[in-house]
């Protein structure tokens, strides 16, 4: 069966070259006689996988030396609790920007540990925009400012990095990491679930500035303590080794494609093609303010919602799958992460035009 164009928000499609490489090494990794999944995480062979993956990521993202890279379990949702547990550092309040479903989940979890100050919110316009820089109210006593640069469900993206002065900035980059260059030095912590642009589900990437590790409380359970996890090179317990290995293959694939600048140019071009098809149509619509439109997740609705099921059925027959929007917003959503080839977006745009012609009143 031919591979389809999978527009899932996550777990998302992986680069075909990466899957083929993993397939070729499945039973016997580098003449070891073992699969990666069978190796000791502390053995020499897997340690080389770990070192290569971290080194490749550091080069890709130009991560400064004073940052630690952690490969953890628990997904990005685990960080909703780990951030306040580790970073309050004796303070009682933290600031959060609320721009959608994932921001709200992070806020709800943080309230278990701290007084949460909402530094900005776009809930009053149904999360169809991101706040401007001058709308962010950041109290000086805040332990940190947390935001979600790209809201996967609503398709809302920040076009800038908030300025926080000496207050650490925390970013949930789950659905936008590695999609373009990023100035890591502006952040205290960057975290991201793997299953969109990094690799398969089961892995969470955390990039943390070293000075923040020294302030983690000893009262935090060891398995949730950034300092403990950093001191053990992410191996305090058995890590998700296969997801870690595949992430390393994805990092090398991005490097071979030309790095994050090339990836960013391609992703911007893909998004512009899809938004152009929506904007030039009276049949499709996207509710997000133009300046806040996501490159990664493009929600859209049909003029007649009764046609949604027909659209999805016909798209599937064309090899365009997982386009149904999140249940909380309805409509359609096309997630066009790094591994989605430009040809996939071209095929979607072509199908959308044909479907509109066949179904316009």
N, C-alpha and C positions, 0 to 999 in steps of 0.2 A: 504494500500500500504506500502511495506517495505521502510524504510529510505535508501536513497542513500548515497554514499560517495561523498560529495560535495567539490570539489577542488577549489572553488571560492576564488579569492583574497580578496573579501570583498564587501558586507557583507558575512561573512564566516560562516561555520557551527558552531553551539554551542554544548557543551556537552549534550548528550541526558539526562543525569541525571538532569542537570540544567533545561532543558525544561520540564521534567516531574514534577519537584518540582514547577516550575512556573505554570504549568497546574493545579496542585492540589490546588494552592493558588489563582487561577485567580479570582474566585467569592467571596472568603471569606478569607482574609489574617488574620491568627491567631485569628479566632473567632471575628473579628471586624465587620463582616457583610458587609464589603466593599472590593473592589479590591484595590490594591496598586494604580492603575491609578485614583482612585476616591478620594484619601486621600489628605488632605491639606499638602503641603510640609513643613509647619511650625508646624504641629501637632505633638503630642507626639509619635504617632505610626510611622510616617515616619522618625522622628528624630532618632528613634532607628535603622531604616534601614540604615540611613546615617552613624551613629556612628559605627555600626557593619561593614559596607563596608570599611570605612576608616581604622578602626583598623585592619581588616583582611589584607588589602593591605600593611599597614605599617609593619606588621609582615612578610608577604611574601617577601617583597623587602628589609627588614631591613632598612627602611627609617629613617635617623637620625632625632632627635628632632628639629633641626633647619631648617627643611624643612616643607613647607605647601603643603597639597594635595588639589587640586581643582577639582571639577566635573562640567564641563562646557558644554555649547551648542556650536554649530558652527562647529564641526568636527575639525580635525587637520589643515585643510586649513585656518581656522580663525586665527590660531597661526602664520601663515606666516606674517600677518600684526601686530598682537599683540606683537610679539617678538620685532621688531624694535620700535614700538610705546612706549613700556614700558622700554626697556633696553638700549637705546642709551645714556640716562642719560647725555645729553649735548654734547656728542661726535657726530661726523659727519660721521664716517665710521664704518662698520662692516665687518667681514670676513666670507666667506662662502666656503665650499668645494662642488664642483659640481661633482656628481657621477651618475646623471640620471634624469629622468623626474620629480621626486618630489623635488630634489634639485633645479632644474631649476625653478620650480614654486615658491619655497621659495625665490630664488634670485630675480625673477621678481617682487615679491611683496615688498621685502625689498628696491628695488631701488626707490620706491615711497617715502621713508623716509630717505634714507641714501646713501652715496657713498659706493658701495659694492666692496670689494676687494676679488677676487677669490684666496683663499689661496692654492688651488690645484684643478685640474680637470683631469678627464679621458675621456673627450669628444673626444680626438684625437684617442682613440682606441674603439670608439663607446660604451663607458661605459661598457667595459667588465672586468673591474678590479676596485679596490679601490687604492688610492694613498698610498704609503708607508709613514711611519712617517716622514722620512727625506725629503720628497717632499712637506711637508706642510710649506708654507711661511706665518707666522702670524705676521703682524706689531704690534708693541707695543701699538700703538694708537687705536687699534681696540676695539670697545665697547664689542664685544663678538665674538666667533667662533661658527658658526652653521654648523652642518652636519647631514646627513641622514644615520644612521648606517646600514639600510637595505633598498635597493631600490626594492620596490614591483614589478615593471614592468620588470626591467632588471635582477632581481635575483642576485644583487651584495651586498655583506655584508662586513663590516669592521671586521677584526679579532682582532682589538685592539681598545683601547679608546685613542683618541688624547690627548697629554699633552699640556696644555695651560697656565701653571703658574697661574698668578693672573687674567688672562682674563677669564671671565665666558664661560664655554662650554655649548652649547645648542644642545640637541639631539632630532630629530624627530623619536621616537621609535614606530611609529604606527604599523609597521608590525613585530616587534620583541620583544616588551615588554612582560614580563612574560614567555618568552620562555626558560629562563635560569637565573641563578643568575646575578646580576648587582650591581656594586659599585656605588650607588647613590651619594656618597660624592664627586665624581670626576666631578659632573655636577652642573651648575648653574640652568638650567632648563631642565627637561625631559617632553616631551609631546607626546601624542598618541591618535589617533582616536580609538574608541572602537571596531569597527566592524571587528576586526581580532582575537585578543586574549583576549579582555576584555569583550565584550558583543555585544548587537545590536547597529546598527547605531543610531546616535542622541546624543552621549555623547563624550566629549573629556576630557581626564585626563591630568592634569598639575601638576607636582611636582616641586616646586620652592624654592630655598634657601631664607631664610627670609631676609637676608641683601639686596637682590635685590628688595624686595618689598618697602623698604624705599626710593628707588631712582626713583620710578615711578613718572612721571610728572603729576601735577594736571590738565593739559590741556587735558589729554586723556579723552574721553567720559567714564562715570562711568561704563557702561556695558562692556567696553573693558580694564578697569584698574585692573591689578592684585591685587593691594592693596585693592581696593574697594571689589573685589570678595572674597579675603581672609578674610577681616574683617567681611564680611557677611556670612562666611561659605558656599560659593558657592551659596548663596540664595539671591543675590541682586534682582534677578527676579525669576520667577518660573522655576526651573531646570527640566531637562528631567527625571522625577521621576522613570518611569518604567525602562528606560535604566540603571539608577543608581541602582535600586533594583536588576536587573538581573546581573549587574557587581558584586554586592556583592555575589550573588549565585555562580558566576564563581570563585571568589576569594576563597570561601569556598571549592569549588570542587578541585581547585589546591592544597589547603592545605590537603584535604583528600587523594589526589593522592600521597602525599609525599613531596610537596613543589617544589621550583624552581630547586633544584639540581636534583631531580628525573625527573622533566619535561624536564630539559636540556639533561639528558642522553637519554631519550626517543626520543626527537626531533633530537638529533645528529644521533641516530641509524636509524631513519626513513629516514633522508636525505642521509645518507651513502648508504642505500639500493637502493634508487632511482638513485643516481649518479653512483653507481656501475653498475646498469642495463644499464644506458646510455653509460658509458665509455667502457663497455665490448662488445658493439654493434657497428657494422658498419652502422646500420640503423638509429640510433638516435645520436644526437649531442647536446652538451651544450657549448656555446661560452665563458663562464665566466672563468677567471683564477682560478685555483683550490683553491688558498689561499683566494679568495674573493667570493666563492660560498655560496649562502644563504641557511640557514637551513629551511627557511620558504617558499620561493618562488623559484621553480625550473623550469626555462624555458627550453624547448628542441624543436628541429626541427626533422622532418622526412627526410630521404634521398630524397624522392620524395614528394614535396609539393602538388602534385596533389592528394595524398592520405590523405591529412589532413581531408577533410570532411568525408571520409570513416572511418578514425580512430575515429573521434568524434562521428559519428553515432553508430559505433559498441561499443565504450566505454559506451555510454549512455545506450545501451541495457543491459550492464553488471552492471549498477548501478554506473558507474563512470562518474560524470557529471561536467560541467563547467571547462573543460580542455583547452578550446580555449585560445590561447595566446592573449595578449593585441594587439589591432589593430595597434599600432605603431611599434611592433616588429614581429608580426605574430607567426606562429608555435603553440606550446602548452605551457601551464604553469600549473604546479601542485602546488597549495598552500597547505602546510601541517602544518597548525598551530596546537596549543595545542589540539584542539578538534578533529582533525583528528586522529582516532585510528591507531595504527601500522598495524592492519589488512587491513585498507584501502590502505595503501602504498603497502602492500604485494599483494593485489588484482590488483592494478595498474601495478606493476612489472610483475605479471603473465600475465596479458592481453597484455602488451607491447611485451613480449617474443612471445606469440602466434601470435600476429599481424605481427611481424617481420617474423616469419617462414612462414606465409601464403602469405606474400607480397614481400619477397626478390626476387631479380632478379636471 
